[in-house]
Amino acid sequence: MKHINASSQISFEDLFNSLCGGSRITPCEEREIYSVLMGQGFLFVFMLALFGNVINIAIYNSDQIRFYIAIRMLSTKLLMNSLAMLFLLPQALRFIKVWEPGSDTDHKYWDYFPYQIYFVNVFGFCAMWLTVLMTSECYLHVIHPSQSKSICTKKNLWRSYIVIGLAGLLIPIIYPLNRVAKLQKQCGKHHLVIESSLEDHVIVFEKIHTIANLLLAIVIPMSLLIFMTGAIFWRLVIRKPDFPHTKHFSNEKRCVTRITLITTGLQLIAELPPVPVMLYASIAGPLAINETAVCIWHTIGVFLGLCNMSLSFFVYLALSKNFRKMVQSRLAEFAKCLLPQCISRNYGLNKYHLSESVTINSKSQTLLRINNNNNANSVVPEGAN
């Protein structure tokens, strides 16, 4: 994939056409490892995400655990991750060649491409900062328990949602405003050209966007996550205080804390690998990503981000005993609600006989009461004569 500017398009095309018979650097997105992981690999983790995120949200809205603010933030994050993967689905369909390159459907996809980048960045930004909020809530409960109740309120949570949502909508707005993706046929193949304006005010806006995106989407949230996770780990593990073994935390709160820390760990594992690639590309230029080693690192980093969006349910299931118990109880409730016909087939005859016996007994009891009342009324009191 070539990221070029509109003014440099003609000279680049002439140079490219002159090299049609020679060697050409293959863009990272056209290499086999990228196509496999973002095509078949994406569809696999997408199906896992549909199952895992639905079960996660169902569990988080049951029992006492749904009243915790961290769980509400985690449910919102799962929704953001699911929406981001939904917007990436057309890209996976293109990689597995559901439609032919250069077809009308392909042209429509590339018209949609800037909006795909925009919405994926919006939901990814919101998911990142929701992880920061979850970790900060856990940090306050562990490090400053006396202040946590006054800070971690529903009102402050909604305020945070509004700020995160507005920032997430504004920061990547440059993509639909200043990106146009077009397919051009060169050397017998269709190649992508992404055009952007070179006007002075647009260049300034691009620089502001780059700095804001680097700070607000990567540097600041990742620094906060590393600091708060380190502080929580130091408090709960290294110092080994007394409260994890007492009633300072209920079982639900311990489960919430464990889930929060696992979520933070997954976020760090998924988001740290792409950082060196972004820094290297900002220094050496965007075409540096097409280098073999950088491309492999970039591809693995992107796929780890997809795994973070989709595999959290299975990680919770493996690492949290309380979470496994909640899954079992919730699935049992679903079985009772979703399988009434199976239950009625197995036990319908017994229920029918039982209902008949109950009806007969109730009728006999009613008749007995009527007879007793009649007998009582027919008795003549002594002395009446």
C-alpha positions in Angstrom: 0.0 0.0 0.0 1.5 3.3 -1.1 0.8 6.4 1.0 1.6 9.4 -1.4 0.4 12.9 -1.9 -1.7 14.2 -4.8 0.9 16.6 -6.1 3.6 13.8 -6.3 1.3 11.4 -8.1 2.4 12.1 -11.7 6.1 11.8 -11.1 5.7 8.6 -9.0 3.5 7.0 -11.7 6.1 7.8 -14.4 8.8 6.3 -12.2 6.7 3.3 -11.5 5.8 2.7 -15.1 9.5 2.9 -16.0 10.2 0.1 -13.6 7.4 -2.2 -14.8 9.9 -4.7 -16.1 12.2 -4.4 -13.2 12.1 -5.2 -9.5 9.7 -3.6 -7.1 9.4 -3.4 -3.4 6.3 -5.3 -2.3 4.2 -3.2 0.1 3.7 -4.8 3.6 -0.1 -5.2 3.1 0.5 -7.2 -0.1 2.8 -9.8 1.5 1.6 -13.3 2.3 2.0 -13.1 6.1 -0.1 -10.0 6.3 -2.8 -11.3 4.0 -3.0 -14.6 5.9 -3.2 -13.1 9.4 -5.5 -10.2 8.4 -7.7 -12.5 6.2 -8.2 -16.0 7.5 -6.6 -15.2 10.9 -9.0 -12.2 11.4 -12.1 -14.3 10.5 -11.0 -16.9 13.1 -10.6 -14.4 15.9 -13.7 -12.5 14.8 -15.8 -15.6 15.4 -14.2 -16.1 18.7 -14.9 -12.5 19.6 -18.6 -12.8 18.8 -18.9 -15.8 21.1 -16.6 -14.5 23.9 -17.8 -10.9 24.0 -21.5 -11.9 24.1 -20.8 -14.3 27.0 -18.7 -11.7 28.7 -21.4 -9.0 28.6 -24.0 -11.5 29.7 -21.9 -12.5 32.7 -21.0 -8.9 33.6 -24.8 -8.0 33.8 -25.6 -10.8 36.3 -25.4 -11.1 40.0 -23.7 -8.5 42.2 -20.8 -8.1 39.8 -22.8 -5.8 37.5 -22.9 -3.1 40.1 -19.2 -2.5 40.0 -18.1 0.5 37.9 -15.1 -1.4 36.6 -17.4 -4.0 35.1 -19.5 -1.4 33.4 -16.4 0.1 31.8 -15.3 -3.4 30.8 -18.7 -4.0 29.2 -18.4 -0.8 27.3 -14.9 -1.6 26.2 -16.1 -5.0 24.9 -18.7 -3.2 22.8 -16.0 -0.8 21.4 -13.8 -3.8 20.5 -16.7 -5.6 18.8 -17.6 -2.5 16.7 -13.9 -2.0 15.7 -13.7 -5.6 14.5 -17.0 -5.2 12.6 -15.6 -2.3 10.7 -12.5 -4.3 9.8 -14.6 -7.2 8.4 -14.7 -5.9 4.8 -10.9 -5.7 4.8 -10.7 -9.4 5.8 -13.2 -10.3 3.0 -10.9 -8.5 0.5 -7.9 -10.4 1.7 -9.6 -13.8 1.2 -10.7 -12.5 -2.3 -14.5 -12.6 -1.9 -14.5 -10.1 -4.8 -12.1 -9.6 -7.7 -9.4 -6.9 -7.5 -10.4 -3.9 -9.7 -14.1 -4.8 -9.7 -16.9 -2.4 -8.8 -17.1 -3.9 -5.3 -13.4 -3.3 -4.9 -13.7 0.3 -5.9 -16.6 0.7 -3.4 -14.4 -0.8 -0.7 -11.6 1.7 -1.3 -14.2 4.5 -1.2 -15.1 3.2 2.2 -11.5 2.7 3.3 -10.9 6.2 4.9 -14.0 5.8 7.0 -12.8 2.3 8.0 -9.6 3.8 9.3 -11.6 6.6 11.1 -14.0 4.3 12.9 -11.4 1.7 13.9 -9.3 4.5 15.4 -12.3 6.0 17.2 -13.3 2.7 18.8 -9.6 1.7 19.5 -9.0 5.1 21.2 -12.1 4.7 23.4 -11.1 1.1 24.3 -7.6 2.2 25.3 -8.9 5.0 27.6 -11.6 2.7 29.0 -8.8 0.4 30.0 -7.0 3.3 31.7 -10.2 4.2 33.6 -10.6 0.6 34.7 -7.0 0.4 35.9 -7.3 3.8 37.7 -10.4 2.6 39.5 -8.6 -0.5 40.7 -5.5 1.7 41.6 -7.7 4.0 43.8 -9.3 1.0 45.5 -5.9 -0.6 46.3 -3.7 2.4 46.9 -6.2 5.1 48.2 -9.3 3.2 49.4 -10.5 6.1 51.5 -10.8 8.4 48.4 -12.1 5.8 45.9 -15.8 6.1 46.9 -15.9 9.8 46.4 -14.1 9.7 43.0 -15.4 6.5 41.5 -19.1 7.5 41.0 -21.6 7.1 38.2 -21.6 10.8 37.6 -17.9 11.0 37.1 -18.0 7.8 34.9 -20.5 9.5 32.5 -18.4 12.6 32.4 -15.4 10.5 31.5 -17.4 8.7 28.8 -18.3 12.1 27.2 -14.7 13.4 27.2 -13.3 10.1 25.8 -16.0 9.9 23.1 -15.5 13.5 22.0 -11.7 13.1 21.9 -12.0 9.8 20.0 -14.3 11.4 17.4 -12.1 14.4 16.8 -8.6 13.1 16.8 -8.8 10.8 13.7 -11.1 13.1 11.8 -8.2 13.8 9.4 -8.7 10.4 7.7 -12.1 11.0 6.1 -11.3 14.7 5.5 -7.9 14.4 3.9 -7.6 10.8 2.5 -8.8 9.6 -0.9 -8.1 6.0 -1.9 -8.1 5.2 -5.6 -7.2 2.1 -7.6 -5.0 2.5 -10.6 -3.9 -0.1 -13.1 -0.2 -0.1 -13.7 1.9 -2.8 -15.3 -1.1 -5.0 -15.7 -2.0 -4.9 -12.0 -4.3 -2.8 -9.8 -2.4 -0.7 -7.3 -3.7 1.5 -4.5 -2.9 5.3 -4.4 -3.9 7.3 -1.3 -4.0 11.0 -2.1 -3.9 13.8 0.4 -3.8 17.6 0.1 -0.5 19.6 0.3 -2.1 22.9 1.2 -0.3 24.8 4.1 -3.2 24.7 6.5 -3.8 21.0 5.9 -0.1 20.2 6.5 -0.2 22.1 9.8 -3.4 20.1 10.7 -1.6 16.9 9.8 1.3 17.7 12.1 -1.1 18.5 14.9 -2.9 15.3 14.3 0.3 13.3 14.4 1.5 14.8 17.6 -2.0 14.5 19.3 -2.4 11.0 18.2 1.0 10.0 19.4 0.5 11.6 22.8 -3.2 10.9 23.5 -3.5 7.5 21.9 -0.2 5.9 22.8 2.3 7.7 25.1 0.0 9.1 27.8 -2.3 6.1 28.2 0.5 3.5 28.0 2.5 5.5 30.6 -0.4 5.6 32.9 -1.1 1.9 32.5 2.5 1.0 33.2 2.7 3.2 36.3 -0.6 2.1 37.8 -0.1 -1.5 37.1 3.3 -1.4 38.7 1.9 0.3 41.8 -0.9 -2.2 42.1 1.5 -5.1 41.6 3.9 -3.6 44.3 1.0 -3.2 46.7 -0.6 -6.6 46.2 2.3 -8.8 45.6 5.6 -7.4 46.7 4.5 -5.8 50.0 2.0 -8.7 50.6 -0.4 -6.7 52.8 -3.0 -8.3 55.0 -6.1 -7.1 53.2 -6.2 -9.6 50.3 -6.5 -12.4 52.9 -9.2 -10.6 55.0 -12.6 -9.2 54.3 -11.3 -5.9 52.9 -12.3 -7.2 49.4 -15.4 -9.3 48.9 -15.2 -12.3 46.5 -16.8 -10.3 43.8 -14.4 -7.4 44.3 -11.4 -9.7 44.2 -12.7 -11.2 40.9 -13.2 -7.7 39.5 -9.7 -6.7 40.5 -8.2 -9.8 38.9 -10.2 -9.2 35.7 -9.0 -5.6 35.6 -5.4 -6.5 36.0 -5.7 -9.2 33.3 -7.3 -6.7 31.0 -4.5 -4.2 31.6 -1.9 -6.9 31.0 -3.5 -7.9 27.7 -3.6 -4.2 26.6 0.1 -3.7 27.4 1.1 -6.9 25.5 -1.0 -6.0 22.5 -0.1 -2.2 22.3 3.6 -2.2 23.1 4.9 -4.0 20.0 3.6 -1.5 17.4 5.2 1.5 19.3 8.7 0.9 17.9 7.3 0.5 14.4 5.5 3.8 14.7 8.6 5.6 16.0 10.8 4.1 13.3 8.3 5.1 10.6 8.0 8.6 11.9 11.8 9.0 11.6 12.6 7.0 8.4 9.3 7.7 6.6 6.1 5.8 6.0 7.7 3.5 3.3 10.1 2.1 6.0 7.2 -0.2 7.0 7.8 -2.1 3.7 11.1 -3.4 4.9 10.9 -7.1 5.6 11.8 -7.1 9.3 9.7 -4.1 10.1 6.8 -5.5 8.1 6.9 -8.8 10.1 7.0 -6.9 13.4 4.2 -4.6 12.3 2.0 -7.5 11.2 2.5 -9.4 14.4 1.7 -6.2 16.4 -1.5 -5.6 14.5 -2.6 -9.2 14.9 -1.9 -9.0 18.7 -4.2 -6.1 18.8 -6.9 -8.2 17.2 -6.3 -10.9 19.7 -6.7 -8.4 22.5 -10.0 -7.4 21.1 -11.3 -11.0 20.8 -9.6 -13.4 23.2 -10.1 -11.7 26.6 -13.0 -14.1 27.5 -10.8 -17.2 27.1 -7.9 -15.6 29.1 -10.3 -14.7 31.9 -11.6 -18.3 31.8 -8.1 -19.7 32.1 -6.8 -17.4 34.8 -9.8 -16.7 37.1 -11.5 -19.4 39.1 -14.4 -17.1 40.2 -14.9 -16.1 36.6 -15.2 -19.8 35.6 -17.9 -20.3 38.3 -19.8 -17.3 37.0 -19.6 -18.7 33.5 -21.0 -22.1 34.6 -23.9 -20.5 36.5 -24.8 -18.1 33.7 -24.7 -20.9 31.1 -27.0 -22.9 33.3 -29.4 -20.0 33.4 -29.2 -19.7 29.6 -29.9 -23.4 29.2 -33.1 -23.1 31.3 -34.3 -20.1 29.2 -33.2 -21.3 25.7 -34.0 -25.0 26.0 -37.6 -25.2 27.4 -38.7 -27.6 24.6 -36.0 -30.1 25.4 -36.9 -30.0 29.1 -40.6 -30.4 28.3 -39.9 -33.4 26.0 -38.0 -35.2 28.7 -40.3 -34.4 31.6 -43.5 -33.4 29.9 -45.4 -36.6 30.7 -44.4 -36.4 34.4 -45.5 -32.8 34.5 -48.8 -33.7 32.8 -49.6 -36.4 35.3 -48.5 -34.2 38.2 -50.8 -31.4 37.0 -53.7 -33.8 36.7 -53.2 -35.1 40.2 -52.9 -31.5 41.6 -56.1 -30.6 39.8 -58.0 -33.7 41.2 -56.6 -33.1 44.7 -57.7 -29.4 44.6 -61.2 -30.4 43.4 -61.6 -33.1 46.1 -60.4 -30.6 48.7 -63.0 -28.0 47.5 -65.8 -30.6 47.7 -64.7 -31.7 51.1 -64.8 -28.1 52.4 -68.4 -27.7 50.9 -69.6 -30.9 52.6 -68.0 -29.9 55.9 -69.8 -26.5 55.7 -73.1 -28.1 54.9 -72.7 -30.6 57.8 -71.9 -27.7 60.1 -74.9 -25.8 59.1 -77.2 -28.8 59.5 -76.2 -29.4 63.2 -78.9 -28.2 65.7 -77.4 -26.5 68.7 -78.3 -27.9 72.1 -81.1 -26.1 73.8 -82.6 -24.9 70.5 -85.7 -27.0 71.1 
